[in-house]
Amino acid sequence: MPLNAIREFLKLEASAGIVLVFAAAVALLLANSPLAAVYDLLLDLPVAVQVGSFVLAKPLLLWINDGLMAIFFLLVGLEIKREVLEGELASLRVAVLPGLAAVGGMAVPAAIYVALNVRHPENLAGWAIPTATDIAFALGVLALLGSRVPLGIKVFLTALAIIDDLGAIIIIAAFYTTDLSAEALAAAGFALAGLLVLNRLGVTHKAAYILLGVMLWVSVLKSGVHATLAGVALALTIPLRTVDDEGRSPLRHLEHMLHPWVAFGVVPLFAFANAGVSFAGMTVGALFHPVSLGIAAGLFVGKQVGVLGATWLAVRMGFGSLPEGASWVHVYGAALLAGIGFTMSLFIAALAFPAEMAAATRVGVLTGSLISAFAGYFLLRYAPARRAAGAGAWP
């Protein structure tokens, strides 16, 4: 990815992170104010789309979580495909460091969650909640630090979060599906086959992909597989290297179009709909509920241990080197910021548990994410600006 493109991406994601925090704060205020009933009624508002005898009816909350988040995952899929084919992840040597860091940052939080909930088998479905990293929120914190953080660390954290998103997609597909409908899966397969044919024929009109993509989304929604995965599947079929009549790559153009809408619309709306936790009757003991504690400890402790440990091991074994201009203190700060799960953690929590567990999961996600954000910010705020000569070694 060219340097200017990296800077533009980081600037957009960082601004989006600030909007995301604001949306979450508004949700928390509403959920703990006299307007709490209005907030709940809004999320439960029934919304239906009907075409002939076909009716798709859901409360507003599920339209956001199943519908708008499919657009979010479409953008994630576009970013992953571009990064793997032409970006920071195209070179194995460049990709291996954030890749191993992401794996460590998913494995250790999951292990901590399971260890804290092993005596409560009914809670084990939430093991994947603390494995996620919220790229917008994390880069929003980095934006507050400005030039104090080397660009190499920002690129490292971005690549780590993108690989983390890929891991979340695989986890959702493999572990969070319900009873499957053969008819709906067949329809989804037909739509996906049509998308692949369009790609192989070199079709560049985005409308053709979007039309089949909508059919794919509806089919996946009815199949038992989570509907957001339709966005990823659609993304992987959109051409990157074939250009349209105006000389534009369909994937790059669609990514450019979607990015501001997702960053400043979809993700803040998701945060507004899912971050509203009522603190009425909640005690300090609620923080020590096994689910809350497992999520919070997984995000704050597990992420920093997993990311930092895997990065150190990769550098020590010669699989990679520290990002340019960065010291181990900077890497540790990035590992702390990787513990900001928020959007993806809340999303996985909604898949893992029924609604009555929402308070426990949200408290865990908010606690772990906020502690990670503050710890990462203050560590990087007072870290040396540049790496000294020979500072690549473990201190």
C-alpha positions as CSV (number, residue, x, y, z in Angstrom):
1,M,0.0,0.0,0.0
2,P,1.5,3.4,-1.0
3,L,2.5,5.7,2.0
4,N,-0.2,8.3,1.1
5,A,-2.9,5.6,0.9
6,I,-1.8,4.4,4.4
7,R,-2.0,7.8,5.8
8,E,-5.4,8.5,4.3
9,F,-6.8,5.1,5.6
10,L,-5.4,5.8,9.1
11,K,-6.9,9.3,9.1
12,L,-10.4,8.0,8.2
13,E,-10.3,5.1,10.6
14,A,-9.0,7.4,13.4
15,S,-11.8,9.9,12.9
16,A,-14.3,7.1,12.8
17,G,-13.1,5.8,16.1
18,I,-13.9,9.2,17.7
19,V,-17.4,9.1,16.3
20,L,-17.8,5.5,17.5
21,V,-16.9,6.4,21.0
22,F,-19.4,9.3,20.9
23,A,-22.2,6.9,19.7
24,A,-21.4,4.4,22.4
25,A,-21.4,7.2,25.1
26,V,-24.9,8.4,23.9
27,A,-26.2,4.9,24.1
28,L,-25.0,4.5,27.6
29,L,-26.5,7.9,28.6
30,L,-29.9,7.0,27.1
31,A,-29.9,3.6,28.7
32,N,-29.4,5.1,32.1
33,S,-31.7,8.1,31.8
34,P,-35.5,8.7,31.9
35,L,-35.4,8.1,28.1
36,A,-34.3,4.4,28.6
37,A,-37.8,3.2,27.7
38,V,-37.8,5.2,24.5
39,Y,-34.3,3.8,23.6
40,D,-35.6,0.2,24.1
41,L,-38.8,0.9,22.1
42,L,-36.7,2.3,19.3
43,L,-34.5,-0.8,19.1
44,D,-37.6,-3.1,19.2
45,L,-39.4,-1.1,16.5
46,P,-40.7,-3.7,13.9
47,V,-39.5,-3.1,10.4
48,A,-40.7,-5.2,7.5
49,V,-39.8,-5.5,3.8
50,Q,-42.4,-7.2,1.5
51,V,-42.1,-8.3,-2.1
52,G,-45.2,-10.1,-3.2
53,S,-45.8,-13.0,-0.8
54,F,-42.2,-12.8,0.5
55,V,-42.0,-10.9,3.8
56,L,-38.8,-10.2,5.9
57,A,-39.8,-8.7,9.3
58,K,-37.4,-8.0,12.1
59,P,-37.0,-5.5,14.9
60,L,-34.8,-2.5,14.1
61,L,-32.0,-4.0,16.3
62,L,-31.7,-7.1,14.1
63,W,-31.9,-5.0,10.9
64,I,-28.8,-3.2,12.2
65,N,-27.0,-6.4,13.4
66,D,-27.9,-8.6,10.5
67,G,-28.3,-6.1,7.7
68,L,-26.1,-3.1,8.2
69,M,-23.3,-5.2,9.6
70,A,-23.3,-7.2,6.4
71,I,-22.2,-4.0,4.7
72,F,-19.5,-3.7,7.4
73,F,-18.3,-7.2,6.6
74,L,-18.5,-6.5,2.9
75,L,-16.0,-3.6,3.5
76,V,-13.9,-5.9,5.7
77,G,-13.8,-8.5,3.0
78,L,-12.8,-5.9,0.4
79,E,-10.0,-4.7,2.6
80,I,-8.7,-8.2,3.3
81,K,-8.7,-9.2,-0.4
82,R,-6.9,-6.0,-1.4
83,E,-4.3,-6.3,1.4
84,V,-3.6,-10.0,0.6
85,L,-3.2,-9.4,-3.1
86,E,-1.6,-6.0,-3.3
87,G,-1.2,-4.5,0.1
88,E,0.7,-4.9,3.4
89,L,-0.2,-8.6,3.6
90,A,0.9,-9.4,0.0
91,S,4.5,-10.0,1.2
92,L,4.8,-13.1,3.4
93,R,7.8,-11.6,5.3
94,V,5.8,-8.4,6.0
95,A,2.6,-10.2,6.9
96,V,4.1,-12.8,9.2
97,L,4.8,-10.4,12.1
98,P,1.2,-9.0,12.4
99,G,-0.1,-12.4,11.4
100,L,1.5,-14.2,14.3
101,A,0.7,-11.4,16.6
102,A,-3.0,-11.7,15.6
103,V,-3.0,-15.4,16.2
104,G,-1.4,-15.0,19.6
105,G,-3.9,-12.2,20.3
106,M,-6.8,-14.5,19.6
107,A,-5.5,-17.7,21.3
108,V,-4.5,-16.3,24.7
109,P,-7.7,-14.3,25.3
110,A,-9.8,-17.3,24.4
111,A,-7.8,-19.5,26.8
112,I,-8.2,-17.0,29.6
113,Y,-11.9,-16.8,29.1
114,V,-12.2,-20.6,29.1
115,A,-10.1,-20.9,32.2
116,L,-12.3,-18.5,34.1
117,N,-15.5,-20.2,32.9
118,V,-14.5,-23.8,32.8
119,R,-16.7,-24.5,35.8
120,H,-19.7,-22.9,34.1
121,P,-20.2,-24.9,30.8
122,E,-23.2,-22.8,29.9
123,N,-20.8,-19.8,29.5
124,L,-18.3,-21.4,27.3
125,A,-20.1,-20.3,24.1
126,G,-18.6,-16.8,24.7
127,W,-14.9,-18.0,24.3
128,A,-14.5,-16.0,21.1
129,I,-15.8,-12.6,22.5
130,P,-12.4,-11.4,23.8
131,T,-10.5,-12.5,20.6
132,A,-11.6,-9.4,18.6
133,T,-9.9,-6.1,18.0
134,D,-11.9,-3.0,17.0
135,I,-9.7,-1.2,14.3
136,A,-11.7,2.0,14.3
137,F,-11.6,2.4,18.1
138,A,-7.9,1.5,18.4
139,L,-6.8,3.9,15.6
140,G,-9.0,6.5,17.2
141,V,-6.9,6.3,20.3
142,L,-3.7,6.5,18.2
143,A,-5.1,9.6,16.5
144,L,-5.1,11.4,19.9
145,L,-1.3,10.6,20.1
146,G,-0.4,12.2,16.8
147,S,3.2,12.0,15.8
148,R,4.3,10.5,19.1
149,V,3.6,7.0,17.6
150,P,5.7,5.9,14.6
151,L,3.8,5.2,11.4
152,G,5.2,1.7,11.4
153,I,3.3,0.9,14.6
154,K,0.1,2.3,13.1
155,V,0.5,0.1,10.0
156,F,1.4,-2.9,12.3
157,L,-1.8,-2.4,14.4
158,T,-3.9,-2.0,11.2
159,A,-2.6,-5.2,9.7
160,L,-3.0,-7.0,12.9
161,A,-6.6,-5.9,13.2
162,I,-7.4,-6.8,9.6
163,I,-6.0,-10.3,10.2
164,D,-8.0,-10.4,13.4
165,D,-11.2,-9.6,11.4
166,L,-10.4,-12.5,9.1
167,G,-10.1,-14.7,12.2
168,A,-13.4,-13.4,13.5
169,I,-15.1,-14.2,10.2
170,I,-13.8,-17.8,10.3
171,I,-14.9,-18.2,13.9
172,I,-18.4,-16.9,13.1
173,A,-18.7,-19.3,10.2
174,A,-17.4,-22.3,12.1
175,F,-18.9,-21.9,15.5
176,Y,-21.9,-19.6,15.4
177,T,-24.4,-21.1,13.1
178,T,-27.8,-22.5,13.9
179,D,-29.9,-25.2,12.3
180,L,-29.2,-25.2,8.6
181,S,-31.8,-25.0,5.8
182,A,-30.8,-27.0,2.8
183,E,-33.1,-25.0,0.5
184,A,-31.7,-21.6,1.6
185,L,-28.1,-22.9,1.4
186,A,-28.8,-24.1,-2.2
187,A,-30.1,-20.7,-3.1
188,A,-27.1,-19.1,-1.5
189,G,-24.8,-21.4,-3.5
190,F,-26.6,-20.5,-6.7
191,A,-26.1,-16.8,-6.0
192,L,-22.4,-17.3,-5.1
193,A,-21.9,-19.3,-8.3
194,G,-23.4,-16.5,-10.3
195,L,-21.0,-14.0,-8.6
196,L,-18.0,-16.2,-9.5
197,V,-19.2,-16.4,-13.1
198,L,-19.4,-12.6,-13.3
199,N,-15.9,-12.4,-11.9
200,R,-14.5,-15.0,-14.4
201,L,-16.2,-13.2,-17.3
202,G,-14.5,-10.0,-16.3
203,V,-17.8,-8.1,-15.5
204,T,-17.0,-4.8,-13.9
205,H,-20.5,-3.3,-13.4
206,K,-20.9,-3.2,-9.6
207,A,-24.7,-3.2,-9.9
208,A,-24.6,-6.8,-11.2
209,Y,-22.6,-7.9,-8.2
210,I,-24.8,-6.0,-5.7
211,L,-28.0,-7.5,-7.2
212,L,-26.7,-11.1,-6.7
213,G,-25.2,-10.0,-3.4
214,V,-28.7,-9.0,-2.1
215,M,-30.0,-12.4,-3.2
216,L,-27.0,-14.1,-1.4
217,W,-27.7,-12.1,1.8
218,V,-31.3,-13.1,1.9
219,S,-30.5,-16.7,1.3
220,V,-27.8,-16.8,3.9
221,L,-30.1,-15.0,6.4
222,K,-32.6,-17.8,5.9
223,S,-30.1,-20.6,5.9
224,G,-28.9,-20.6,9.5
225,V,-25.4,-19.3,8.7
226,H,-25.0,-15.7,10.0
227,A,-26.1,-13.2,7.3
228,T,-23.0,-11.0,7.7
229,L,-20.9,-13.7,6.1
230,A,-22.7,-13.0,2.8
231,G,-20.9,-9.6,2.8
232,V,-17.5,-11.3,3.0
233,A,-18.4,-13.8,0.2
234,L,-19.6,-11.0,-2.0
235,A,-16.4,-9.0,-1.4
236,L,-14.2,-11.9,-2.5
237,T,-15.9,-12.1,-5.9
238,I,-15.5,-8.4,-6.8
239,P,-12.6,-7.9,-9.3
240,L,-9.5,-6.1,-8.0
241,R,-7.2,-6.1,-11.1
242,T,-9.8,-5.9,-13.9
243,V,-10.7,-2.3,-14.7
244,D,-14.0,-0.7,-15.9
245,D,-14.5,1.6,-18.8
246,E,-13.2,4.5,-16.7
247,G,-10.0,2.7,-15.8
248,R,-11.1,2.0,-12.2
249,S,-10.7,-1.2,-10.2
250,P,-14.3,-2.2,-9.1
251,L,-13.0,-3.4,-5.8
252,R,-11.0,-0.3,-5.0
253,H,-13.8,2.0,-6.2
254,L,-16.5,0.2,-4.1
255,E,-14.2,0.2,-1.1
256,H,-13.6,3.9,-1.5
257,M,-17.3,4.5,-1.8
258,L,-18.3,2.3,1.2
259,H,-15.6,3.3,3.6
260,P,-17.0,6.7,4.9
261,W,-20.6,5.3,5.0
262,V,-19.4,2.3,7.1
263,A,-17.0,4.3,9.3
264,F,-19.4,7.2,10.0
265,G,-22.8,5.4,9.6
266,V,-22.9,1.7,10.0
267,V,-20.4,1.2,12.8
268,P,-21.6,4.1,15.0
269,L,-25.2,2.9,14.5
270,F,-24.2,-0.6,15.6
271,A,-22.4,0.9,18.7
272,F,-25.5,3.0,19.5
273,A,-27.8,0.0,19.2
274,N,-25.6,-2.4,21.2
275,A,-23.6,-0.4,23.8
276,G,-26.6,0.7,25.9
277,V,-26.1,-1.0,29.2
278,S,-28.4,-0.1,32.1
279,F,-26.5,0.2,35.4
280,A,-29.8,0.1,37.4
281,G,-29.4,-2.3,40.3
282,M,-25.9,-3.3,39.1
283,T,-23.3,-3.8,41.8
284,V,-19.5,-4.1,41.8
285,G,-20.0,-7.9,41.9
286,A,-21.4,-7.8,38.4
287,L,-17.9,-7.1,37.2
288,F,-16.9,-10.5,38.7
289,H,-19.6,-12.5,36.9
290,P,-17.6,-15.3,35.2
291,V,-18.7,-14.0,31.7
292,S,-17.9,-10.4,32.4
293,L,-14.6,-11.2,34.1
294,G,-13.6,-13.7,31.4
295,I,-14.2,-11.1,28.6
296,A,-12.6,-8.2,30.4
297,A,-9.5,-10.2,31.4
298,G,-9.3,-11.8,28.0
299,L,-9.3,-8.4,26.3
300,F,-7.0,-6.6,28.7
301,V,-4.6,-9.3,29.9
302,G,-5.0,-11.9,27.1
303,K,-4.5,-9.5,24.2
304,Q,-1.4,-7.9,25.5
305,V,0.2,-11.2,26.5
306,G,-0.8,-12.9,23.2
307,V,0.2,-10.0,20.9
308,L,3.4,-9.0,22.7
309,G,4.5,-12.6,23.3
310,A,3.9,-13.8,19.7
311,T,5.7,-10.7,18.3
312,W,8.7,-11.2,20.6
313,L,8.8,-14.9,19.6
314,A,8.6,-14.0,15.8
315,V,11.4,-11.4,16.1
316,R,13.5,-13.7,18.2
317,M,13.2,-16.5,15.7
318,G,14.0,-14.3,12.8
319,F,10.5,-14.4,11.2
320,G,10.3,-10.6,11.2
321,S,11.6,-7.4,12.6
322,L,10.2,-4.5,14.6
323,P,8.2,-1.9,12.6
324,E,10.3,1.0,11.4
325,G,11.1,3.5,14.1
326,A,9.4,1.5,16.8
327,S,10.7,0.1,20.1
328,W,9.4,-2.7,22.2
329,V,7.5,-0.1,24.3
330,H,5.6,0.9,21.2
331,V,4.8,-2.7,20.4
332,Y,3.6,-3.2,24.0
333,G,1.4,-0.1,23.5
334,A,-0.1,-1.5,20.3
335,A,-0.7,-4.8,22.1
336,L,-2.7,-3.0,24.8
337,L,-4.7,-1.2,22.1
338,A,-5.4,-4.5,20.5
339,G,-7.5,-5.3,23.6
340,I,-10.1,-2.8,22.5
341,G,-12.6,-5.3,21.2
342,F,-15.8,-3.2,21.3
343,T,-17.7,-3.5,17.9
344,M,-16.6,-7.0,17.0
345,S,-16.7,-8.3,20.6
346,L,-20.3,-7.0,21.0
347,F,-21.2,-8.5,17.7
348,I,-19.9,-12.0,18.6
349,A,-21.5,-11.6,22.1
350,A,-24.9,-11.2,20.4
351,L,-24.3,-14.4,18.5
352,A,-23.0,-16.4,21.5
353,F,-25.6,-15.6,24.1
354,P,-29.3,-15.0,24.5
355,A,-30.6,-11.5,25.3
356,E,-30.7,-12.1,29.0
357,M,-26.9,-12.3,29.1
358,A,-26.5,-9.0,27.3
359,A,-25.7,-7.0,30.4
360,A,-22.9,-9.3,31.5
361,T,-21.3,-9.4,28.1
362,R,-21.6,-5.7,27.5
363,V,-20.1,-4.9,30.9
364,G,-17.2,-7.2,30.2
365,V,-16.6,-5.8,26.7
366,L,-16.8,-2.2,27.9
367,T,-14.6,-2.7,30.9
368,G,-11.9,-4.6,29.0
369,S,-11.9,-2.2,26.1
370,L,-11.8,0.9,28.2
371,I,-9.0,-0.3,30.4
372,S,-7.0,-1.4,27.3
373,A,-7.7,2.0,25.7
374,F,-6.5,4.1,28.7
375,A,-3.5,1.9,29.4
376,G,-2.4,1.9,25.8
377,Y,-2.9,5.6,25.5
378,F,-0.9,6.5,28.5
379,L,1.9,4.1,27.8
380,L,2.3,5.4,24.2
381,R,1.9,9.0,25.4
382,Y,5.0,8.8,27.5
383,A,7.0,6.4,25.3
384,P,10.2,7.6,23.6
385,A,9.4,9.0,20.2
386,R,11.9,7.0,18.2
387,R,13.7,3.7,18.7
388,A,17.3,4.1,19.8
389,A,20.1,2.2,18.0
390,G,20.1,-1.4,19.2
391,A,16.7,-1.1,20.8
392,G,15.4,-4.0,18.7
393,A,16.6,-6.4,21.4
394,W,14.3,-7.4,24.2
395,P,14.9,-5.0,27.1
